[in-house]
Amino acid sequence: MSIQFKSFLLRVLFPSYYDEYSNLNAEVEKIYTYSQEVIKNYKEMDERYRELIREYQVLDQRSISLSDLHNDLVDEEWGDKKRLMQFVCSRPFERISVYPDGSIYTCPIAGVKFRHNIGNIFTDKFETVWNSKNACRLRLGVSKGNFEYCNRHCKEITGSGNLNGENGLQQRDEFYLSINSIDDCVLSNGPKKINLYLDESCNLHCPSCRKLPYVANKTETDRIFQLLDEKIAPLLPECEILTLLITGDFFSSNATKKFVRKHINHEQYPKLRLFLMTNAQLLNEKTWSGFPNLKDVPIDLSISIDAASRETYEKLRRGGKWEILINNLDYILTLKRKGQFRLIRFNFLVQKDNCGEIVEFAEMARRYCVDEVWYQRLSNWGTYNEKEFETLDVLNPAHPQFNSTVELLNLLQSSTQDLVIKISF
């Protein structure tokens, strides 16, 4: 019986009820319309919030005090340049990082002069971006050893570690010594290393990262996939390391999963290695069975966990379930033993709420035959107020727990032989 016929019967047999029903239905329609407007406004506000957070992240990472500016000038005019003069950074010659707004950097944003991107993948042809003036100026600066477009706090310069464990700083050889002008910095080859920050989709909303959960909708997913399909896929023949997804979780990103299924296979790209970043909540047997094309592809798996106990994990990895994590780690271990993963890394963001589990975390990594554990300092991505962050950031030299935490990390690193311990702060 159709809704229209039911309405007709109600009107004929029970006219008073029909009038009440009609009034109620009209109210429901008003409420529905209002709720749709609220949802629309929320989505617009959420997108604006994300834009502001991205802007904050850039400004926060690039902020520099007058004291630092003074020190930079002193170092430039009177400092000892011999140490850096003998080195060159290879990153501007072989790497790109693509951010959510489409901007392309050869280094992490915090490693270079403010807004010194080399172009935008949404609006520019990649050939133009790769050899843009900004790209060539950066290459010339590092080739000459003056690093004039670099931030003095860059992790390559300070030696405090980086995402892929790759060291970009190296001795200058004949190739770099032969570079004398911007024209010499135009490259015929493409990037060897591609880092994708494009999609911020993640199934968790950890306090250290974001306040709200976010998964790209269909329109945004289609937009990202089209960009990957048209702009990134042509770069794969020369690419040696493809990292995804730095600003989200690979298994939560429909765009990057679709891209990998379509384009990545060992036969077509035999020198390509994948560096997949995940929280492992979605990496189960059913999910992995959807990637038969990755069977022979060398894969490094980076898993963010931040805890060695259920209570701490479910507090810091908001939305995650300890039981699911453990089940999936058991499955990942079987894949590692079959040779599916070249390397597995566990990540631990050191903070007040988990610093008591630093040693236990390394022991947990051993049980799962992990190759590396990376202990990193907490960053503020706009999710904490100043006071909250000061309390949580135990690797801040001003924090009362700084010395004891650093002592423990250094002792763990020096006493561990069967596991690579990396520390970055």
C-alpha positions, 0 to 999 in steps of 0.5 A: 500500500503506497504512502499516498493511498494511506494518506487518502484513507486517513483523510477520508476516514479520520479527517481530524487526525489527518489535519493533525498529521498534516501539521506534524508532517509540516513541522517535520519538513521544517526540522529536516530543512533546518537540519540540512542547513545546519549540516551544510554550515557545519561542513563549511565551518569544518573546512574553514577550520581545517584551512586555518589549522593548516595555516597555523601548522605552517606558521607554527613550524616557521615561526622564528624569534628576533633572537633567532634572526639575530643569531642567523645574521651573526652565524652568516657574517662571523660563524664557522661555515666550514662544517656546512660548506663541505656538504650538500643536501640532495633533497632539492634534487630528488624529492617532492612533498605534495601538501593538501592545498596542492603546494609542492616543496622539495623539503618539509615545510619547516626545513626551508624559508617561509612559503618557499614552495616550488609550485602548485600541483593543482594549477601548474604543470609538473615540468614547470614546477620541478624546474621553477625558479624557487626549485633552482634557487634552492638547489644552487644554495645547497650546492654552494654549501651556503644553504641560504633558503634553508631553515637553520633548524632543519633536521637534515642540518641538525641531524635529528632525524627525518621521516624515511630514515634517509639522510639528505646531507652528504659530501659534495662530489663532482656533480655538485661542484660543477654547479655554478649558476641557476641554469645548471640546476635545471634537471632532466630527470624527475624526483626519486622520492615522492611524499604525499600529504594530499588526503587528510582522511583518517579513521581516528582523531587522536588528540595530538593530531586533530579535534574531529574525525575526517574522511574525504567525501566522494567529491574530494576523493574524486578530485584527489584521485584525478590529480594522482592519476594525471600528475603523480602517475607519470612520475612513477617510472623514475620514482624509487620511494613513494610515501603515503599517507603522511597527513592521514591513514593510507587505509582510510583514504579511498583516493590513494587506495584506488590509485595504488590498486590502479598503478602500483605493481612490481612488473611495471615499476621494479625499482619502486618501494612503498612507504605506507603510514597507518594506525593499523586499525583497518589493516586486516586480512580482508583489507589486504586481500584487496591489494593483490597487485602489491604481492612483490612490491617492496613495502616499508610499513610505519605504524603509529601506536603511542602506547603499550597498554589498552588504557593509554592506547584508547586515550591517545589514539581516540577512536581506536580499539586495543583488541583490534590493534593486537589482532591486526598486528598478529596478522601483520606479523604473518605477512612479515614472515611471508616476506610481504614487508621489507621493514616495519616501524612502530612510532611512539609520540612521547608525551606525559601520558605515555612516557611511563611506557617507553621501555614496554613499547620497545618490548612490544615491538620485539614481540612483533619482530619490528625492525625499528622504533621511532620515538618522537617529540610531541608537536602542537597542530592546533589541538592544544592550548599553550598551557596544555601543550606545556604540560604534555611536552615532556621533551621540551628542555623546560619540562620537569620530566625532560632530563629523566625522559631523555636519560631513559631514551638514551639508555634504551637506545644504547642498550638495545642491540636487536632493534633499531631505536630512533629518537627525534626531538 
